[in-house]
Structure formats: structure tokens, C-alpha cells
Amino acid sequence: MADAGPSGADANTQNASGSGRGYRVLARKYRPTTFEDLIGQEAMVRTVSNAFEAGRIPQAWILTGVRGVGKTTTARILARALNYELPDGSAKGPTIQMPVPGVHCQAIMESRHIDVLEMDAASHTGIDDVRQITDGVRYAPSSARYKVYIIDEVHMLSEKAFNAFLKTLEEPPEHAKFVFATTEIRKVPVTVLSRCQRFDLRRVDADVLMTHLGNIAKKEQVEIEQEALAAIARAAEGSVRDSLSLLDQAIAHAAGTVRADDVRQMLGLADRTRVIDLFESLARGDIAAAFKEFRDQYDTGADPVVVLSDLAEFVNFITRIKVVPATADNLSLGETERLRGREFAAKLSMRVLSRMWQMLLKGIAEVQGATRPQAAAEMVLVRIAYVADLPTPDEAIRMIEQNGGASSSVSASSASSRGAPAPVASATSHAVASSSSSARADSGMAPRAIVSGLRASADPSPRMEIAPVPQAQTTPAIALRTFPEFVAFVGKRDIMMQKTLERDVRFVRMEDGKLEFALEPSAPRALPNELQRKLELWTERRWVIVVSNAEGEPTLRTQREMIRSERERVAEADQRVQDVLSRFPGTRIVEVRHTPAAQVSSADSEDAVEPIDGDSDDD
């Protein structure tokens, strides 16, 4: 918007009390009239300026950007620059230098010039509306240098309307120019985009908006706090029109000096300092303090969704400070926010911040759809505070490893001080024992056993200051007599490896520390090396894995399928099963189960189904 004074007819109208005219809102009163007045669009202004100076003016522009960044205003300034003419005739052609209003300027900026036609595509979407333009474009302008067609929200035009524009856009008369504006550039056909010069009007930075709003407040003779300006600039989200509308509302709301508290109350925002206090309570895991702070903010009128959104924004701010420390130098932020943001960035890890961000993002959606937003927001705070002091998985492993190593060293040194031989604290042996006793682990294994298991998986050669002992004393014997026992042993430590062995391995032979097998074509190429590495890690001994050319036994999966098929075949041959199948057409055998004889009641022995074969394994 304009940094200069009021535009056009508003030059002498500073406020409603000083004029007989009605009040004119700030967004219209301070609308830019020249390229110099545009704020935050330096790249676009430079490109257009160079094009005008070089005489390389295109036949069509398309301006895109979010609401309120100045698309329609820029289109009018372009139309004014194309038709700029002074009463003495000194301006001979299009120019961006417009120090004083020209012959056509006021009419163009007020959208009432006969040769500058504005059309809202949201309400004129059909081909008939476009046909009026294409039919009239061939006639020369009445008084101006160019006929300029400004079409707002051009993406709302129908497909037929766009097609009707194509030929005119590609080869318009020399006296015709087109300026399109849209917030949905992706909805504009590529055939139209390719015929226009595109300019993306960017969001205006908060600090630039603050300066702009401060200048306007001085012109309006309104006192306003810097923190109030910052709150309005943040709430506008880069939209100049929205920021001026909010400033207008804040002036009316305050009825005097515009204070930050008034703006926050108007916007339904929580005090930024109180938001930071709430964040600090959550980071400490103090749910009682977090509840009290949230309840106080809610009682003063803060929206639960806005409170969580402010928390998420502060988390994002801290994260950006960790990545780019200069972010904390943004003057649109309060001094307290910048100082405490730096402190939190130094204390909190990136993983903790990412976890809080994800929980807040999910929580905001939950609160928006909840029937009781206040209660839903409190539950979100509970979740965040509950996990605030919990370490991330990698931090937990590192802490447990450090604690485990410390306890092992203490045990060894204590034994040495008593003159006794150092006890063996083999991490791997504990891992094997805990893995073979998974039921005890699930029901609450002692932390030291868990430590041992994590150390075994993280470091295959634990570094502990203890006296060396023979291998026979450090590693317990693991009796694996058959291949199914071996696969079961693997499955307790790596379920995916177990599935691979069952599916892709044909057993040949197994000895102490040596396994020989053949591979199916579907087996992973790295399976032997991976299996050898993991076995040495799990058992702390050397294993030899041999891939054989022998046929070997069928895979365990194939063996199970063969047993299942045999059982079904025997079951189908049973007369009683055949009677059932004949009485119920379409019935088929899904599964065959064996019932131990002890479970068959003697009273029902005549009607009980006897086991089909002597195999007692369930399938």
C-alpha cells in the first residue's frame, strides 16, 4: 500500500470529522497510485520499469498472489502508466515516472475511465461476457493511448470463455493491453499463461508491514504501541489490505491509544508472553502449571485453537532460530519473544521440537473438530507435557548404554577392591538369556537386563575394564540340535530373518558353529553374510555359513504346507467328514486341528472325532 499520503479524491480528506464526506476506510484511502508506492514487490517493479524504459511492453500481464497483496491496484497502476499524459503534452509515451497526476490518472484509479475496462470474472464467467471484450477490442480508444482490459479473478472464467480469449491474446490490436489478476494461478489454462507475462506478487514481510502501518498511524494522528503493530502485522499474514482493515478496526476498538492488549482482545489472541510461559510449562512437563495458564487465557477470551496455533508458531520460531540464529533479530517480534526464543533454542533438541510440532499440528485439527474445544485442547497439552521429559529413542539408547557401562565398571572395581576375581559382565550373554526368556521381559524385566540387550545390539565388542577370562566361561553353551531349533533361536531376535530362513533356505547339515544350506532363487543375495554377522553378535562366537550345491531338505514353509495338505487329504477320506460335506454343499475343509486324547470327555467319546494321525503338532 502507499507510503505517501491519501490518494486521489482523498487528498484533502484526512478524517470524517474534517470533511462533509463519509468516512473512507484506510485500505481505500491509502491505496497506492504509483510504482514507488507499492511495498514488498521490488522484483516486479524493477522488471516492469526496465520493460517500459526499453520499450518492450507485452500485450498481456497476469498477476498472481494471495488476497490483499495489491493485484488489482497494480493493474490500475499499469493502466495509468500506459496512458500517462500531461495537459501540456510533455508525456509522449508510456512511462513509469508519474510525479504528478495526469489527464487520465484520477479516472483510471477510480475505475471510471471509458478506455480502461474492469471486469470481475467471478460474476461474469460465460463466453458471452468474453465475446463483448473480443468484439470491442478492435475499436480504437476514445481518449487514452491504449485500451486496457483488467480482468479480476480470471481463473473463474469457463473453459469456453478461456478458449474465446486465445486468439485475441496472441494477436491483439496495437492499441489493446490485457491485465489479468488471480489468486488461483493453477486453475488458469497453460494456453492462456503462455500468452502472458507472469508476475508473482509476494507476501509482504511482517517488519515491512509494521513500518507501513506505523507511517499510516502517524498520518492519522493515532498513537499505537509497537507490540500492537506487530500483532496486527502477524495476523495479516502478508496481506496489506488485511493489515489496514485490522488497523482500522483496532483504532475503532481502542477509541484512543491502540494498545497491544486491545489488539489481542480484538483478535482473540493470547498474550505472546503468556504463550511463552505456557510453552515453558509444557517443556518442563509441569502439567498443573500448564493447565492453570491455559485456563487463565481461556477465561480472558482466548480461543483454544488460537492458543495451540500460537504455541505451534513459537515452536516453529525456536526451530528456525536453531537452524538460522539470525532469525531472532527480526524486529517484528517482541524483545521477550526473541530473548526467550534464543534460550529455548539453546536448551531443546531438534528432535524434541519436531515431536512437539507434530503433536500440536495433530492437536489443532482435533480441537477444531471437537464438540468441546477447551477440553480437547487440555488433553493435547497433557500429551505434550507427558512426553516432554521423555528422551527420544536414540537418546534413550545412549543413556541406557552409559548407565549399563557405569554399573558394569562399578561391579568390576568393587570386586577387585575386595580381592575377588572380577565378575564377568558379558553383554552378549545377557542378551541371549533375555531373548530366550522373552516372557519375563514382557512382564517387566529389570532395567539392567534391558541395558545388556541394547548394548549387545549397539556394540558387539563391549569395552569394559575387567579381567580377561576364557571364552568357555563368558559365553553359555547354546544347544541347537535341529534346524527348526536354530530358526526358532533366530526368530527370537530377528523376526524378518526367521521368515527368510523359513521361506528361502533348504537345510543340508549343521554342526557346532557351522551351518550348511542351499538357497531358493528368491533368497536375498546378502543373506549368508548377514546371517553370519548376526549369529556372531548374538552368540559371541565364530560361525561358518556355507552355501551348498546339494538339494537339501524342503524349506520349512514347504514342509508345513506338505503336512497341512496330508492332514486335509486324510480328513477328507474320513467317512464322518464326507457325511458332513455331502449334507452341506459348498462346504470345504479350512483347517485340521488335533485334539489331545486327555481333552476328549469319556461321555462324548462315541461322538468325538479321533486324531487323524499320530502327529501331535498343531498347525
Secondary structure, 3 states (H helix, E strand, C coil): CCCCCCCHHHHHCCCHHHCCCCCCCHHHHCCCCCHHHCCCCHHHHHHHHHHHHHCCCCCEEEEECCCCCCHHHHHHHHHHHHCCCCCCCCCCCCCCCCCCCCCCHHHHHCCCCCCEEEEECCCCCCHHHHHHHHHHCCCCCCCCCCEEEEEECHHHCCHHHHHHHHHHHHCCCCCEEEEEEECCHHHCCHHHHCCCEEEECCCCCHHHHHHHHHHHHHHCCCCECHHHHHHHHHHHCCCHHHHHHHHHHHHHHHCCCECHHHHHHHHCCCCHHHHHHHHHHHHHCCHHHHHHHHHHHHHCCCCHHHHHHHHHHHHHHHHHHHHCHHHHHCCCCCHHHHHHHHHHHHHCCHHHHHHHHHHHHHHHHHHHCCCCHHHHHHHHHHHHHHHHCCCCHHHHHHHHHHHHHHHHHHHHHHHHHCCCCCCCCCHHHHHHHHHHCHHHHHCCCCHHHHHHHHHHHHCCCCCCCCCCCCHHHHCCCCCCCCHHHHHHHHHCCCHHHHHHHHHHEEEEEEECCEEEEEECCCCCCCHHHHHHHHHHHHHCCCCEEEECCCCCCCCHHHHHHHHHHHHHHHHHHCHHHHHHHHHCCCCCCCCCCCCCHHHCCHHHCCCCCCCCCCCCCCC
